[in-house]
Amino acid sequence: MSDQLDDIIRRALAEDAPWGDVTSEAFLPGGATASAALVAREPGVFSGGGVFARTFELVDAGTDVELGLDDGEAFEAGDVLARVDGSARSVLRGERIALNLVQRMSGIATLTARYVAAVAGTGARIVDTRKTTPGLRILERQAVRDGGGRNHRFSLSDAVMAKDNHLAVLAASGVPVGDAVRAARARIGHTVHLEVEVDRIAQIEEVVAAGVDTIMLDNFSPEQLREGVALVAGRALVEASGGVNLDSVRAIAETGVDVISVGALTHSVRALDLGLDVAVAG
């Protein structure tokens, strides 16, 4: 992960200041130093401490970052989450990128923690989806874990997962979904997970009987989810997806599903309000 992390940060820094920070270079003395505190403006769950520190390190190896808490820890408004000391120019050069990343990651962790708390005691797992910011998936997936959630497949290369568009192509080609599942099972390695999405109760038996590992029930009502769980009867993991929010997730979890996938954890999350208060000296 370290090489991928460095690549993400270096790209972001290059985008933000392709020819240097002309403001700091024009206004600040070269020898000026600065101390900065990462302060929470609202409560949340911390994520991205290592990313925050590494950003300043890549700007200037002489910058010192001290983290005040670990990823996954909760905090309150007003808490100091980290301190940064070093060249004023270097601190201000890394400020925006470090904040952008830690704010987004902490926002994801905080929202994930709310979903996890909402289903506590049901046995259902909250998982993310591939609806991530292009180029930032590795960070956003970490943030979900920091919030107590689980990760779905990381990429299209990690598992066989037939969704509605795959099934539409099969139907247009006259191939029964059960036959397609059995053919896929014969082609893939024994360690590859196989999941199929359905959107109607009538599809469940054919898909499960063909030998899937997970069946996704997409946009089912709680009543339909209970019926679906009963029909699957433990022969596969049952994942609920579609229309999941903080108001509906508890009722979905209480139907007995094993997994609830929530695209909102990453695709529309609000960055947490954190600030870097800088004091320049010297």
SULFENTA-V338246 format. One record per residue. N is the residue number from 0. PHI is phi in whole degrees, -180 to 180 (NA if undefined). OMEGA is omega in whole degrees, 0 to 359 (* if undefined). NEAR is the number of other C-alpha atoms within 12 Angstrom. Layout:
BEGIN
n-><N/N>
phi-><PHI/PHI>
omega-><OMEGA/OMEGA>
near-><NEAR/NEAR>
END
This chain:
BEGIN
n-><0/1/2/3/4/5/6/7/8/9/10/11/12/13/14/15/16/17/18/19/20/21/22/23/24/25/26/27/28/29/30/31/32/33/34/35/36/37/38/39/40/41/42/43/44/45/46/47/48/49/50/51/52/53/54/55/56/57/58/59/60/61/62/63/64/65/66/67/68/69/70/71/72/73/74/75/76/77/78/79/80/81/82/83/84/85/86/87/88/89/90/91/92/93/94/95/96/97/98/99/100/101/102/103/104/105/106/107/108/109/110/111/112/113/114/115/116/117/118/119/120/121/122/123/124/125/126/127/128/129/130/131/132/133/134/135/136/137/138/139/140/141/142/143/144/145/146/147/148/149/150/151/152/153/154/155/156/157/158/159/160/161/162/163/164/165/166/167/168/169/170/171/172/173/174/175/176/177/178/179/180/181/182/183/184/185/186/187/188/189/190/191/192/193/194/195/196/197/198/199/200/201/202/203/204/205/206/207/208/209/210/211/212/213/214/215/216/217/218/219/220/221/222/223/224/225/226/227/228/229/230/231/232/233/234/235/236/237/238/239/240/241/242/243/244/245/246/247/248/249/250/251/252/253/254/255/256/257/258/259/260/261/262/263/264/265/266/267/268/269/270/271/272/273/274/275/276/277/278/279/280/281>
phi-><NA/-61/-66/-65/-61/-60/-65/-61/-67/-63/-64/-67/-65/-67/-67/-78/-146/-62/-125/94/-91/-67/-68/-64/-69/-85/-101/-101/-60/-60/-93/-66/-114/-145/-119/-136/-119/-85/-117/-80/-92/-153/-71/180/-120/-79/-154/101/-60/-66/-67/-58/-65/-66/-60/-68/-65/-72/-70/-158/-62/-84/-78/-106/-121/-117/-85/-92/-157/-91/-58/94/-87/-83/-145/-114/-59/96/-69/-90/-93/-165/-129/-128/-134/166/-57/-59/-62/-70/-62/-73/-65/-92/-54/-66/-68/-60/-67/-54/-72/-71/-67/-68/-64/-69/-63/-65/-62/-67/-66/-59/-60/-67/-66/-61/-64/-67/-107/-55/88/-94/90/-79/-100/-91/-130/-88/-136/-84/-82/-111/-70/-52/90/-114/-58/-62/-75/-69/-67/-61/-62/-61/-64/-63/-85/95/-89/-119/-101/-81/-57/-77/-151/-65/-88/-93/-161/-87/-140/-87/-111/-57/-68/-63/-68/-65/-65/-60/-61/-66/-91/76/-101/-62/-63/-61/-64/-65/-64/-65/-67/-64/-60/-71/-88/-86/-68/-70/-95/-83/-76/-124/-129/-134/-92/-130/-125/-142/-56/-64/-84/-63/-62/-61/-69/-66/-64/-77/105/-80/-87/-137/-116/-98/-99/-98/58/-87/-73/-54/-64/-67/-63/-61/-63/-64/-60/-66/-68/-66/53/80/-79/-157/-70/-112/-112/-101/-149/93/70/-89/-145/-67/-79/-103/-67/-64/-63/-65/-63/-74/-78/101/-67/-87/-136/-125/-95/-130/-65/-64/-57/-123/-82/-141/-71/-92/-63/-73/-84/-123/-128/-110/-88/-108/-117/-98/-135/74>
omega-><186/179/178/179/179/180/179/183/181/178/181/179/180/178/186/182/185/180/178/179/187/180/181/181/180/188/189/174/182/182/181/176/182/170/182/178/173/188/178/175/179/180/178/177/186/174/176/179/179/178/178/182/183/178/180/179/180/175/184/183/180/179/181/177/177/181/182/178/183/173/180/179/178/178/179/175/181/179/174/186/180/175/182/178/178/176/180/179/181/179/180/177/183/189/188/181/179/179/180/184/182/177/180/181/179/175/178/180/181/179/178/180/178/177/180/178/183/182/183/177/182/184/178/178/175/181/179/178/176/179/183/176/180/179/183/186/183/179/182/176/176/181/176/178/179/178/179/178/179/179/170/177/183/185/177/182/191/183/172/182/182/181/189/181/175/182/178/178/178/181/179/180/179/181/177/184/178/179/180/179/180/178/178/179/180/184/187/177/185/180/183/180/182/181/178/177/173/178/178/178/185/182/192/187/180/182/182/181/181/173/176/174/178/172/180/177/190/178/174/173/177/179/178/178/178/178/179/178/179/180/179/173/175/182/178/171/180/178/174/182/176/176/182/173/184/178/185/192/180/180/177/181/183/176/180/178/181/188/173/180/188/179/183/179/183/190/182/182/176/176/180/181/176/180/176/181/188/172/183/179/172/*>
near-><13/13/11/16/27/26/21/28/35/25/19/27/31/21/17/21/23/13/12/19/25/15/15/23/20/11/15/23/18/18/17/22/25/31/29/33/29/38/32/31/21/24/24/38/42/52/48/43/37/31/42/43/38/36/40/39/30/30/34/23/18/20/31/29/32/25/28/24/23/20/31/29/27/29/28/21/20/20/26/27/42/37/31/41/36/33/34/36/35/40/44/41/36/43/42/29/33/41/40/30/41/44/40/42/47/49/43/46/45/42/44/47/34/27/37/36/23/29/32/20/13/22/20/31/39/44/38/42/31/28/26/31/24/14/18/29/32/31/41/48/39/41/45/47/35/33/38/35/38/30/35/32/24/24/19/15/12/18/24/30/31/29/24/22/15/22/26/18/16/19/16/12/12/13/17/21/34/27/22/28/35/24/17/25/26/16/14/17/13/13/12/21/27/36/34/44/37/38/28/22/28/16/26/35/26/24/39/36/24/29/29/39/31/37/47/40/46/32/26/31/25/27/20/25/37/26/23/38/35/21/27/34/20/19/21/31/32/42/42/47/38/26/22/31/28/24/14/24/35/29/28/43/39/26/31/34/42/33/39/52/41/41/32/32/47/38/24/18/26/22/32/32/28/38/28/34/26/24/22/26/18/14>
END
